[in-house]
Amino acid sequence: MLEIREENKKDFDEVYNVIKTAFKTAEHSDGNEQDLVVDLRKSDNFIPELSLVAVQDNKVVGYILFTKIKIGNFEELALAPLAVLPKYQKQGIGSKLIEKGHIIAKKLGYHYSIVLGSDKYYSKFGYIPAIQYGIKAPFEVEDKNFMAIELNNTDKKIKGKVEYAKEFGI
């Protein structure tokens, strides 16, 4: 049975290997995603409740992380990375990680989550081109691949260029 839960320190080595293995065959990867997570855990932008693992048969098979970003004067979220071991892909594990992350993010009061990734995949969860919300990437990217989802409605005008945690190196 699959369990989605908050990551703990005992998971760190397994999570590192899940990310490294999952991104080996990824279409877009710099090969450093697992090291980025190690660095993000030490940053002020890390939110332990939004560092989630998928566990099956007492083994970590998937991982997701949402970290704080700035959009204008507002603190919102970036989803990065999402990783599932190749053997466990196409079984809905990534979907369950995203859905659980969104539920927690809503409870924590965040309004938006942004993601850089496949428009075909992330659109299934309600992500649309971020530019439609007035949210801009801090780098050159096709609009269809820089996406956002509104988690909690707000009357405040949250728009502008995204400022990632310094650990992203952007």
LOKOL-361619 format. One record per residue: residue in three letters; z, y, x of N, C-alpha, C in turn. Coordinates in steps of 0.05 Angstrom, whole numbers, plus 5000, padded with zeros to 4 digits. Example, Ala and Ser with C-alpha at 12.3 -4.5 7.8 and 13.67 -1.06 7.14 Angstrom:
2
ALA515648865264515649105246515649345264SER514249555257514349795273515750015258
This chain:
170
MET500049765017500050005000500050255017LEU498550455009498350705024500650895018GLU501751005038503951205035503051465049ILE503251685035502751945047505452085050ARG506152165074508752285079508652485102GLU510752645104510952835126511152685152GLU509752785172509752675199512552705211ASN513452515227515852555242515352505272LYS517252565289516852545318515952265327LYS516952055313516151785320513151725316ASP511951895299509051865293507251995314PHE508252165331506652335348504552185364ASP505351965377503451815394501251685377GLU502051575354500051445336498151665325VAL499251895317497552105307495552195328TYR496452225353494752305375492352115377ASN492951855376490851655378489051645354VAL490151685330488451695305486451925308ILE487352165315485652395317483452345339LYS484352255362482452205384480352005376THR481151785364479351575355477451665333ALA478551805313476951905291474752105300PHE475452275319473552475327471552385348LYS471952145359470052035378467252025367THR467151955341464551915328463852145309ALA465452355309464952585291462452735299GLU461052835279458552985284459053235300HIS461253375293462053625306464853585317SER465053585344467653555356467553665385ASP469753785393469853865421471453665438GLY472453455425473953255439476853325444ASN477753555436480453645441482153675416GLU481253575394482753605369485653505371GLN485953275384488653155387490453335404ASP489353465424490953655441491653905426LEU489753995409490254235392492754185374VAL492953945362495253875345497853885361VAL497753775385500153785403501054075407ASP499154255413499754535417500654675392LEU499354615369500054735344502954665335ARG503754425341506554345333508654525346LYS507954645369509854815384509655105376SER507755175358507255455351508755545327ASP508855805323510155925300508455875274ASN505955795278504155745256504355465244PHE505955295256506355025247508155015223ILE507454855204509054815180509554515177PRO511954415184512454125184511753985158GLU512254125135511654005109508653955105LEU506954085121504054065117502753915141SER504353765155503453575176503853295165LEU501853185153502152935137500652695150VAL501852465147500652215156500152035132ALA498051875135497551655116498351395131VAL500151245119501150995131500350765114GLN499150565127498450315113499150085131ASP500449885120501349655136503049735160ASN504849925156506650035177505150155200LYS502750255195501050375216499950635206VAL500050845224498851105217495851065218VAL494451115196491551085195490151345189GLY491651555181490451815176492352045180TYR491252285183492852515189491452765179ILE493152955170492053215162494153425170LEU493053665178494853885185493754145173PHE495554295160494954565151496754745167THR495654955179497155145195496755425184LYS498655605191498455875181496156025195ILE494856185180492856375190493356645177LYS492056845186492157115174489457175162ILE489557285138487157405125488057675117GLY487157875132488158145128491158145134ASN492758235115495658245119497057995107PHE495557805098496657575084496757325101GLU498857175098499156925112498056705093GLU496056565102494856345086494556105103LEU492855915096492655655111489855585120ALA489855435142487455305152487955005152LEU486054855142486154565143484654485169ALA486054365188484854275212486954145230PRO486553905237484353725230485053535207LEU483053395197483353165180482152935195ALA483652725198482752495214483552235201VAL481752045199482351775189480951575208LEU482451375216481351175234478751065222PRO476651025238474050935228474250685210LYS475850495217476150255201477150305172TYR478550535169479750595143478250815128GLN476050915139474551125126473151025101LYS472351205084470951145059472650975040GLN475351005042477150865024478951065008GLY478251315010479851524995482251625009ILE482751545034485151635048485051925055GLY482752025064482452305069482852475044SER481852375022482152514996485152534989LYS486552314992489452314985490952505003LEU490252515028491552705047491052995038ILE488553055031487853335023489353394997GLU489253214978490553274952493553314955LYS494953144971497753174975498353444990GLY496753505009497053755024496753995005HIS494853984987494454204968496854234950ILE497954014941500354024923502654164937ILE503154084962505354194978504854494983ALA502354564991501654834997502055014972LYS501354914949501755064924504755114920LYS506354904923509254934920510455134939LEU509355144963510255334984509355624979GLY507555654959506655924951504256034965TYR502755864979500255964992498155994971HIS496356204976494256264957491556134964TYR491056104990488456004999488755805022SER486955625023486555455047483655475055ILE483155505080480355515090479855265107VAL477355195109476554965125473755015137LEU473354915161470754915173469854615173GLY467754555158466954275156464654235138SER464253985130462053895113462354005085ASP460354165077460354275049460154045029LYS458853825036458553605017461253465013TYR462853445034465453315031467553495018TYR467953725030470153895021469654024993SER467154044985466654154958467753974936LYS468153714942469253524923472153604915PHE473453764932476253834927476454124917GLY474154254912474254524902473654744923TYR473154664947472554864968469754974963ILE469555234965466955374962466555554987PRO464155654991463855845014465956065013ALA467456105034469656295035468656575030ILE466256635037465056905032465156985003GLN465156784985465256834956467956954948TYR469956914965472657044961472957294977GLY470857354993471057585011472557515037ILE472657255043473957155068471757095088LYS472057205112469957175133471057025157ALA469156865169469856715193469956905217PRO471556845237471757015261469656925282PHE467656775274465556665291463056625275GLU460856585288458356535275458356245263VAL457756225238457655965224456156005198GLU454855795190453455805164455555835142ASP455056005123456956055101457755795087LYS455855615084456455365069458555185083ASN458955225109460755055125463555185129PHE463755445123466355575125467355635097MET469155465088469855455060472755525054ALA473355585029476055645021476555534993ILE479055484987479855404960482155584952GLU482155674927484455824917486555634907LEU488855634919491055454912492855564890ASN493555824893495155964873493856224867ASN493656284842492456534833494056774843THR492756984849494157224857492657474848ASP494157684842492957934834492358104859LYS493458024882493058164907490258114917LYS489058314929486358274941486658164969ILE486257904971486457764996483657725006LYS482757895025480157855036480057985064GLY478057895079477857995106477157765125LYS477357825151476657635171479057465177VAL478657205180480757015186481657045215GLU484257045219485457045246486956785249TYR485856605265487056345270489356365290ALA491056165290493256145310491856145337LYS493256275357492056295384491356035396GLU492755815388492255545399489355455393PHE488155565373485355485367483455595388GLY484255805403482555915423480156065412ILE480556185388478356325375478856625377
